[in-house]
Amino acid sequence: MERYWQLLCIINGRPVRPSMAAAGRWLTTALRAHPEPGVRAARLAELYDAGQDVWEPNGVLHACDEVLDAVGELVSAVEPGQFGRPTACADWDVHTLLNHLVWENLLWAGLANGTPRSDFTADHLGDDHVAAFRTASQAARSAFRRPGMLERRYGPAPGRRLVEQLVIEMLVHGWDLAQAIGHPYDTVQHVAETALPVVREIYGDLPRTAAGSFAPPQPVPDGAGPLDRLAAYLGRTVT
């Protein structure tokens, strides 16, 4: 049908409309993933209300500090000459990945403070990628430590889930950066061990689509550590 419309445009000398195939595939995938309206939202609400902090004994804020410290060391190890190196994220080089790491901290800090940001495509690195990450990660830490933030509701989710999301993002994108620059990233293996069942719980039944957030899970070698298993579950190729 779409091809028929395109040919009609050509015959009549009108601009050919862009294909809607990708949008159609996204829509049908979404409908298959959520055939009953409200079911997933109810399940997540039940999960959020469970009140369990899997990050014990020190809590999700401590886990966040550990991961941000580890990623900060990776960011500090990046030399400008490495900016053009490819990463495990499709179409992203190291410079783009660094910009995303900074953006993620600004994003979750803004949400926690009630001031959502929309400047995703902006340059968040400036002339000093290390200082940019340090400033952004400190903003996130400060926002997360506001009194009552962990219990405050952000839509259906309590604030501790916002912190959890940043932990997961930093873990896997830290893995991406470590692989790209060949730098050790083993100090947060125990955090990845805790995060993996959380990630499976949240994302396990969601479809992995083209141009989506995550590629399909990939196999891991025997004896792979928690970080490698987390990266593979979120679509990275682990060798």
N, C-alpha and C positions, 0 to 999 in steps of 0.2 A: 504493500500500500504506500509506504513511504517513497519507494522508488518511482511509483506511478506519479505521485505528486511532484517529485523532482523533475521528471520528464515533462510534465505539463508546464512547469515553470520555464524550462528550456525552450519548449515549443512556442510559448507565448512571450518570450523575451523578458521574463521577470527573474529577479534574484532567486537563486536556489536556496531554500531554507536549510539551515544546518540540521544534521541528523539528530533524531531524538532516541536513537537506539540505546545509547548508554544510559540515558535517563529512564527509559523503559525497563532496562535490565535492573537498574537500581530499585525501581518501584516494585517490580515483581519479586525481587529478592526480599525487600522489606515486608511485603505482604505475606510471603511464605514464612518469614521469621517471626512475624507477629500476627497470626491469623485471628486471634481473639483480642480485640481492643481492651487495653487496661490490664491484661494478665501479667505482662512483664513488669509494668509499673508497680503492681501490687506485690509481686515477688520481691522486687528491689526494696520496696518500703518495709516489707517484713524483715529483710536482711538488714536494712539500716537501723531498724528499731530493736534489733537483737541486743544491742548494747555491748557487744563483745569487742575487745581490743586484742586482735591476734598478735599485735606487736609487743605484747608484754615479754619480759618483765619491766622494760623501761618505757613502753608506750610509743605511739606513732610519732610524737614530736622528736623523741630521741633517735628513732630510725631515720627521720627526715634530716636531722643534723648530721648523722653519720654519712648518709648518701650525698648530701650537699658538700660536705667536706671532701669526700672522695672525688666527686666530679670536679670540684674546685681545683684539686691537685692535677687532674687531667687537663683542665682548661689552661692552667698555668704552664703545663708542659708543652703546649702547642706553640710551634714557631710559625711566623708568618709564611715561611716557605712551604709549610704543609697545608696551607689553606685550600689549595686546589686538589688535594687528594680525594679520591672517591670514598664513599662510606657505604655501609650496609643499607642505608635508606635510599631507595631508588631516586635517582636524579639529584641527590644532595651531595655536595662536596663538604669538606671539613668546615669551611667558612659558613655555609648555609646551616650546617648542624649546630655550630656554635651560636649562631643567631637564634636558632630554635631553642636551644638550652636557656638562653637569656629570656626569650619570650615566654617560655613555660613558667618561669619564676614570676615574671611580671603579671602573667595571666592569672595565676592562682592567688597571688597577693591581691590583685585587684578584686577578684571575686570574694575573697575573704573580707576585704574592707568595704564591700558593697559598691565598688566602682569598677564594673567590668570594662575591659579594654577591647578594642576592635582593630588595633593597628598591627595586625599579624604580619603584613607585608613590609613593614618599615624596617630600616636598618637599626637594630638595637645594639650593635657592637661598637660603632664609632671607631675611634683610632686605637682603642685599648680593650681588646676582648677580655683580658683578665679582670680589669677594673669593672667592666660592664657586667660580667657574671657575678663578681663579688657584690656589687651594689644590688643587683636584682635578687640574688639569693638571700641577702640580708633583709630585703623588703619582704620576702616571703616568710622568713623566720619571724620577723616582727609582727606581721599580720596574723600568723598562726598562734602567736602567744598573747594576743589580746584576751583579756578576761572573758570567759564564757564562750570563746570562739569554737571550741571543740564540740560543744553541745548545741550551739545555735543552729537553726534550720536554714538550709540553703535549698529552697524548693523542698523536695522530699527527703533530702539527705542531711545528716548532721555534719558539722564542720570537720570532724575528724576524717570524714571521707574525702574532703578536699585535700587535706594533708596527705592522705593515702594515695590519691591520684598523682600528686607531685612526686612522691616516693617512687611509684611505679615508672613514671615517665623518666625520671632521672636515672633509675637503675638501667633501663634498657637503652636509653640514648647515651648513657655513660659507657655502656658496653660498645655501642656503635663507635664512639669516639676513641676508646682504647684500642679497638681493632684497627681503626684507620691510621693511628699514629704509632702503633706498636708499643704502647705503654702499659705497665701493670695496672690491674684494677681488681685486686683480690680481697681488699679489706672489707668489702661489703657482701661477701659470699653468704654470710649468715642472714643478712637482710633479704637477699634474693630467695633464700630457702623459705623464709616466712611469706614472701610476696607471691610465690608461685601458686599456692592454693587460692589466694585471694584473687589473683588474675583469672584463674580458671573459673572461679565462682562468678565473677562479674562478666567475663567475655566468652565463657565456654560455649554458649549456645547461639552466639551471634555469628552471622555469615561473614566469611572473609571474601570480599568482593574486589574486583579490579579498581584501583585508585582509592581503596578504602584505607583505614588507619593501619590495618595489619594484614600481612599476607597469610596464607594457610600455614599451619604449624609444620615445621621441618624436622627431619630425623636428627638425632644427636649421637655422637660416638659413645661407645661403652665407657663408663667412668666419667662422663661429663659432669662438671660441677654445677651448682645451682644457677650461677649467672648464665652459663651456656644453655642450660635447660630452659631458663626463662626467655632468653633471646630466641631460641629455636621455637618455643611455643608461640612467640609473637612474630614468627615468619622469617627470622634471620637464618642464614646458612652458617652452620657451625662446622668447622673442620678440625 
